[in-house]
Amino acid sequence: MRHRFLEITYRKGKPVAGYLYLPRNPGDRSSRTEQSEAGLLIDYTQDGRAIGIEIMAPSKVTLAALNRALAAAHQQPATADDLAPLLAAGERATATS
């Protein structure tokens, strides 16, 4: 996979988790996970390449926080458009709470 993409998991219509897949090679697996900030975990391969960011609280994540995690993973920053589905999911969750 050469491009990153965002996956959001819902339960009863509310976002409960997200995962930002980062560029990776076929067969890459996570061998360690490091906390970047509260609610953001970076998965690394055995040779130290970041392959994904777990988003444990999608309704609370901010673009700034995710970009700090991406910087820690030596990745290009995300834009608001990249995170539009996640930010919209968070807004819907807040509106229905």
NORTAWO-V733028 format. One record per pair of residues at least 24 apart in sequence whose ideal C-beta (glycine too) atoms are under 10 Angstrom apart, sorted by the first residue. I is the first residue (numbers start at 1). J is the second residue. Records with the same first field share a line. If there is no record, write none. Layout:
BEGIN
I->J / J
END
This chain:
BEGIN
1->25 / 26 / 28 / 51
4->51 / 52 / 53 / 70 / 75 / 76 / 78 / 82
5->82
6->53 / 55 / 58 / 66 / 78 / 82 / 83 / 84 / 85 / 86
7->52 / 55 / 85 / 86
8->55 / 58 / 85 / 86 / 88 / 89 / 90
9->55 / 58 / 89
10->58 / 89 / 92 / 93
13->89 / 92 / 93 / 96
14->58 / 59 / 89 / 90 / 92 / 93 / 94 / 96 / 97
15->55 / 57 / 58 / 59 / 61 / 85 / 86 / 88 / 89 / 90 / 92 / 93
16->56 / 57 / 58 / 59 / 89 / 93
17->54 / 55 / 56 / 57 / 58
18->53 / 54 / 55 / 56 / 57 / 58 / 59 / 61 / 66 / 83 / 85 / 86 / 89 / 90
19->43 / 52 / 53 / 54 / 55 / 58
20->50 / 52 / 53 / 54 / 55 / 61 / 66 / 69 / 70 / 73 / 75 / 78 / 82 / 83 / 86
21->51 / 52 / 53
22->49 / 50 / 51 / 52 / 53 / 70 / 73 / 74 / 75 / 76
23->49 / 50 / 51 / 75
24->49 / 50 / 51 / 52
25->49 / 51
28->52
30->54
34->69 / 72 / 73
35->69
36->65 / 66 / 68 / 69 / 70 / 71 / 72 / 73
37->61 / 62 / 64 / 65 / 66 / 68 / 69 / 72
38->65
39->65 / 66 / 69
40->65 / 66 / 68 / 69 / 70 / 72
41->69
42->69 / 70 / 72 / 73 / 75
43->73
44->73
48->74
49->73 / 74
50->74 / 75
53->78
55->83 / 86
57->90
58->83 / 85 / 86 / 87 / 89 / 90 / 93
59->86 / 87 / 89 / 90 / 91 / 92 / 93 / 94 / 97
60->90 / 93 / 94
61->86 / 87 / 89 / 90
62->87 / 90
63->87
END
